[in-house]
């Protein structure tokens, strides 16, 4: 399925090691409802999920864990509301504002327009949104002064994953597909394809990427973020093109890819996104070559903690390889199956991306 360019996509953006911690990229005075003298007991943190739900073992679940962890430390009880469909976003956001929430965290780019509307309608409430710049008119500015974007330059970590996938592949074909053509989905696919291209350049190989064309910004998408037959069929399409490493980008759609792999009985490896799926989806851990990590749990926890202490800061959080906001999970069960030189090569590539000598870029990268 062909996709549109970045400006036509709704919303703005989403080292080898363990789950990353997120560091702030900027500092600014509070512009929302935070009160530096207020007690934490008066603070009510809240969260609304996207249609993937809080048990998606990925995107929403990590945000939820960050919220509940921070709320526990603050000694307060959060309110969470799950969205089952896109039509739920607006009423769910309004419901939380009506319940007196101090900070409302929206999980994901799909809630961008509704979150901006809610923030403008409730200027005394602080908002944060994961994987979106809240810049729906694309003027480079957040559309409401009381929204904090929590963003990740995921292209950097996805570049490492693409290189690893190319090195591991036995067929010379790797594949990726996404949920919907949002920038925070496409950024994974860009980095993955660029990492494969870099591998080919360095090794004199010709590993092929199916499912995504960086130059044209077109590729394969399911049309949503649910584990369903469409996602399963897309996985089959890539497998039929001889791909032996798959990167599904979009919450629980990876479960559909797993189901298809199990049905084919083929030796196909998976690359997870957001969390280390070897750990969060342990029943299928033997399928995961690695995962592309985003420090969403830490980013949300920090944001909630700061707001609970009356220090809400609307400046964007941007996770990178340098500040360990993004990264690559260990190879786990694949440690003995990958090239013995791969880890060292990835360390050098990571250093090159950080110092700028290796370019890992995407049109969907957040503006630093």
NUKE-259319 format. One record per residue (C-alpha): x, y, z; residue number from 1. Coordinates in steps of 0.05 Angstrom, whole numbers, plus 5000, padded with zeros to 4 digits. Layout:
BEGIN
{pt {X,Y,Z},NUM} ...
END
This chain:
BEGIN
{pt {5000,5000,5000},1} {pt {5028,5068,4982},2} {pt {5033,5120,5036},3} {pt {5035,5195,5037},4} {pt {5093,5240,5054},5} {pt {5109,5266,5124},6} {pt {5065,5327,5119},7} {pt {5006,5285,5099},8} {pt {5015,5237,5157},9} {pt {4976,5250,5220},10} {pt {5017,5274,5279},11} {pt {5091,5285,5285},12} {pt {5143,5241,5313},13} {pt {5155,5176,5346},14} {pt {5475,5031,5434},15} {pt {5473,4961,5444},16} {pt {5453,4951,5516},17} {pt {5396,4946,5565},18} {pt {5332,4986,5569},19} {pt {5350,5059,5561},20} {pt {5339,5117,5607},21} {pt {5315,5182,5577},22} {pt {5350,5248,5589},23} {pt {5318,5316,5576},24} {pt {5341,5355,5516},25} {pt {5318,5423,5539},26} {pt {5294,5460,5600},27} {pt {5239,5512,5604},28} {pt {5195,5544,5658},29} {pt {5128,5512,5673},30} {pt {5073,5536,5626},31} {pt {5017,5490,5650},32} {pt {4981,5480,5715},33} {pt {5040,5459,5758},34} {pt {5049,5494,5825},35} {pt {5119,5490,5854},36} {pt {5091,5497,5924},37} {pt {5035,5446,5916},38} {pt {5037,5381,5954},39} {pt {5043,5315,5917},40} {pt {4979,5292,5952},41} {pt {4941,5344,5911},42} {pt {4971,5319,5846},43} {pt {4929,5273,5802},44} {pt {4966,5241,5744},45} {pt {4925,5210,5688},46} {pt {4935,5173,5623},47} {pt {4894,5155,5561},48} {pt {4916,5098,5516},49} {pt {4911,5092,5441},50} {pt {4871,5035,5410},51} {pt {4927,4985,5425},52} {pt {4908,4984,5499},53} {pt {4951,4981,5561},54} {pt {4968,4907,5554},55} {pt {4999,4912,5485},56} {pt {5067,4889,5513},57} {pt {5097,4949,5479},58} {pt {5080,5022,5468},59} {pt {5021,5033,5515},60} {pt {5045,4985,5567},61} {pt {5111,5020,5576},62} {pt {5077,5087,5584},63} {pt {5029,5057,5635},64} {pt {5086,5027,5674},65} {pt {5122,5095,5676},66} {pt {5059,5129,5701},67} {pt {5044,5078,5756},68} {pt {5116,5075,5779},69} {pt {5120,5151,5787},70} {pt {5051,5155,5819},71} {pt {5072,5102,5871},72} {pt {5135,5141,5887},73} {pt {5093,5204,5896},74} {pt {5043,5169,5939},75} {pt {4984,5184,5893},76} {pt {4934,5141,5856},77} {pt {4932,5153,5780},78} {pt {4871,5149,5735},79} {pt {4879,5111,5669},80} {pt {4829,5103,5614},81} {pt {4836,5055,5556},82} {pt {4813,5073,5486},83} {pt {4784,5018,5443},84} {pt {4778,5059,5380},85} {pt {4797,5128,5353},86} {pt {4729,5157,5369},87} {pt {4744,5146,5443},88} {pt {4803,5194,5445},89} {pt {4766,5260,5451},90} {pt {4714,5239,5503},91} {pt {4767,5202,5543},92} {pt {4811,5263,5546},93} {pt {4752,5307,5567},94} {pt {4731,5256,5619},95} {pt {4800,5260,5651},96} {pt {4799,5336,5651},97} {pt {4730,5335,5683},98} {pt {4756,5289,5738},99} {pt {4807,5341,5758},100} {pt {4871,5310,5731},101} {pt {4933,5352,5741},102} {pt {4973,5319,5686},103} {pt {4943,5280,5628},104} {pt {4990,5236,5587},105} {pt {4967,5215,5517},106} {pt {4999,5151,5491},107} {pt {5015,5163,5419},108} {pt {5013,5204,5356},109} {pt {4942,5181,5339},110} {pt {4917,5225,5397},111} {pt {4954,5287,5373},112} {pt {4898,5330,5347},113} {pt {4851,5312,5404},114} {pt {4905,5325,5456},115} {pt {4920,5394,5427},116} {pt {4846,5411,5428},117} {pt {4840,5387,5500},118} {pt {4902,5426,5522},119} {pt {4876,5490,5491},120} {pt {4808,5480,5523},121} {pt {4840,5466,5592},122} {pt {4899,5514,5599},123} {pt {4906,5499,5674},124} {pt {4919,5425,5662},125} {pt {4987,5399,5642},126} {pt {4992,5350,5584},127} {pt {5045,5305,5556},128} {pt {5043,5263,5493},129} {pt {5087,5204,5475},130} {pt {5117,5201,5405},131} {pt {5086,5265,5378},132} {pt {5110,5336,5374},133} {pt {5039,5364,5380},134} {pt {5053,5405,5318},135} {pt {4994,5391,5273},136} {pt {5003,5453,5230},137} {pt {5076,5435,5218},138} {pt {5104,5503,5236},139} {pt {5158,5475,5281},140} {pt {5123,5495,5345},141} {pt {5081,5458,5396},142} {pt {5008,5477,5384},143} {pt {4992,5489,5458},144} {pt {5037,5517,5512},145} {pt {5018,5465,5564},146} {pt {5038,5402,5525},147} {pt {5105,5367,5535},148} {pt {5125,5323,5476},149} {pt {5162,5259,5494},150} {pt {5201,5242,5431},151} {pt {5254,5193,5407},152} {pt {5303,5196,5350},153} {pt {5291,5123,5337},154} {pt {5325,5123,5269},155} {pt {5391,5117,5306},156} {pt {5375,5052,5342},157} {pt {5337,5025,5282},158} {pt {5399,5036,5240},159} {pt {5437,4988,5286},160} {pt {5381,4938,5281},161} {pt {5381,4941,5205},162} {pt {5456,4928,5204},163} {pt {5448,4869,5251},164} {pt {5390,4841,5210},165} {pt {5430,4845,5146},166} {pt {5490,4811,5179},167} {pt {5446,4755,5206},168} {pt {5403,4742,5145},169} {pt {5416,4677,5108},170} {pt {5370,4692,5049},171} {pt {5396,4762,5036},172} {pt {5325,4791,5045},173} {pt {5297,4826,5106},174} {pt {5229,4858,5114},175} {pt {5189,4910,5152},176} {pt {5117,4933,5155},177} {pt {5079,4982,5198},178} {pt {5012,4997,5230},179} {pt {4997,5065,5200},180} {pt {5040,5115,5163},181} {pt {5055,5160,5222},182} {pt {5125,5191,5228},183} {pt {5138,5153,5292},184} {pt {5127,5088,5254},185} {pt {5164,5109,5191},186} {pt {5225,5130,5231},187} {pt {5237,5057,5251},188} {pt {5231,5035,5179},189} {pt {5278,5089,5154},190} {pt {5332,5071,5204},191} {pt {5324,4997,5190},192} {pt {5332,5005,5115},193} {pt {5390,5054,5124},194} {pt {5426,5005,5169},195} {pt {5419,4951,5116},196} {pt {5445,4998,5063},197} {pt {5505,5015,5107},198} {pt {5519,4941,5117},199} {pt {5518,4930,5042},200} {pt {5565,4989,5031},201} {pt {5614,4966,5083},202} {pt {5613,4892,5066},203} {pt {5603,4894,4991},204} {pt {5537,4856,4998},205} {pt {5468,4866,4969},206} {pt {5419,4849,5024},207} {pt {5349,4871,5002},208} {pt {5296,4906,5044},209} {pt {5223,4890,5026},210} {pt {5163,4928,5054},211} {pt {5194,4998,5055},212} {pt {5226,5046,5006},213} {pt {5263,5103,5041},214} {pt {5270,5148,4981},215} {pt {5197,5143,4961},216} {pt {5172,5139,5033},217} {pt {5124,5084,5012},218} {pt {5114,5015,5040},219} {pt {5069,4963,5072},220} {pt {5019,4983,5127},221} {pt {4961,4946,5160},222} {pt {4918,5008,5169},223} {pt {4915,5002,5244},224} {pt {4950,4978,5307},225} {pt {4912,4914,5321},226} {pt {4937,4842,5316},227} {pt {4891,4817,5260},228} {pt {4888,4780,5194},229} {pt {4913,4841,5155},230} {pt {4977,4843,5195},231} {pt {4984,4768,5188},232} {pt {4975,4772,5113},233} {pt {5028,4827,5107},234} {pt {5077,4784,5146},235} {pt {5062,4727,5098},236} {pt {5075,4773,5038},237} {pt {5144,4790,5064},238} {pt {5159,4718,5081},239} {pt {5137,4698,5011},240} {pt {5189,4747,4985},241} {pt {5242,4706,5022},242} {pt {5252,4752,5081},243} {pt {5281,4715,5141},244} {pt {5283,4775,5189},245} {pt {5219,4815,5202},246} {pt {5210,4883,5235},247} {pt {5136,4897,5249},248} {pt {5127,4968,5274},249} {pt {5062,4983,5310},250} {pt {5048,4955,5379},251} {pt {5012,4887,5378},252} {pt {5017,4875,5303},253} {pt {5081,4837,5319},254} {pt {5036,4782,5348},255} {pt {5006,4771,5280},256} {pt {5075,4764,5250},257} {pt {5093,4712,5302},258} {pt {5029,4673,5287},259} {pt {5047,4673,5213},260} {pt {5119,4652,5226},261} {pt {5094,4594,5269},262} {pt {5046,4572,5215},263} {pt {5100,4572,5161},264} {pt {5149,4533,5204},265} {pt {5205,4573,5172},266} {pt {5268,4596,5207},267} {pt {5252,4670,5212},268} {pt {5277,4719,5265},269} {pt {5239,4778,5292},270} {pt {5261,4848,5313},271} {pt {5218,4880,5367},272} {pt {5203,4953,5377},273} {pt {5195,4999,5438},274} {pt {5208,4946,5492},275} {pt {5255,4886,5495},276} {pt {5203,4836,5470},277} {pt {5247,4778,5491},278} {pt {5228,4798,5562},279} {pt {5157,4826,5553},280} {pt {5134,4771,5506},281} {pt {5173,4714,5538},282} {pt {5128,4660,5510},283} {pt {5158,4676,5441},284} {pt {5227,4698,5464},285} {pt {5264,4649,5420},286} {pt {5242,4687,5358},287} {pt {5273,4754,5376},288} {pt {5341,4771,5346},289} {pt {5339,4837,5384},290} {pt {5292,4896,5397},291} {pt {5296,4970,5383},292} {pt {5287,5004,5450},293} {pt {5254,5070,5468},294} {pt {5257,5095,5539},295} {pt {5183,5110,5543},296} {pt {5175,5083,5614},297} {pt {5232,5126,5640},298} {pt {5209,5187,5600},299} {pt {5138,5183,5626},300} {pt {5162,5170,5697},301} {pt {5207,5230,5696},302} {pt {5153,5274,5667},303} {pt {5102,5252,5719},304} {pt {5152,5260,5776},305} {pt {5171,5330,5755},306} {pt {5099,5351,5748},307} {pt {5082,5320,5815},308} {pt {5137,5362,5846},309} {pt {5109,5425,5814},310} {pt {5163,5428,5762},311} {pt {5125,5413,5698},312} {pt {5169,5431,5639},313} {pt {5137,5436,5570},314} {pt {5204,5431,5533},315} {pt {5209,5368,5491},316} {pt {5244,5306,5514},317} {pt {5285,5274,5458},318} {pt {5316,5206,5468},319} {pt {5379,5191,5428},320} {pt {5436,5140,5429},321} {pt {5480,5192,5463},322} {pt {5433,5203,5522},323} {pt {5412,5129,5521},324} {pt {5340,5147,5506},325} {pt {5341,5096,5450},326} {pt {5383,5033,5442},327} {pt {5387,4961,5420},328} {pt {5369,4902,5465},329} {pt {5418,4844,5475},330} {pt {5417,4786,5425},331} {pt {5396,4739,5481},332} {pt {5386,4669,5451},333} {pt {5416,4692,5386},334} {pt {5483,4710,5418},335} {pt {5514,4646,5392},336} {pt {5481,4652,5324},337} {pt {5505,4721,5303},338} {pt {5574,4737,5276},339} {pt {5627,4740,5332},340} {pt {5648,4808,5306},341} {pt {5578,4838,5303},342} {pt {5576,4868,5373},343} {pt {5642,4905,5363},344} {pt {5619,4930,5295},345} {pt {5555,4957,5325},346} {pt {5593,4992,5381},347} {pt {5635,5027,5328},348} {pt {5573,5046,5288},349} {pt {5539,5072,5351},350} {pt {5600,5116,5365},351} {pt {5600,5141,5294},352} {pt {5526,5159,5297},353} {pt {5538,5197,5362},354} {pt {5598,5236,5335},355} {pt {5564,5249,5268},356} {pt {5613,5211,5225},357} {pt {5558,5161,5207},358} {pt {5492,5192,5185},359} {pt {5429,5160,5212},360} {pt {5374,5208,5191},361} {pt {5300,5207,5176},362} {pt {5250,5259,5151},363} {pt {5210,5236,5211},364} {pt {5264,5252,5263},365} {pt {5243,5301,5318},366} {pt {5271,5371,5312},367} {pt {5327,5380,5363},368} 
END
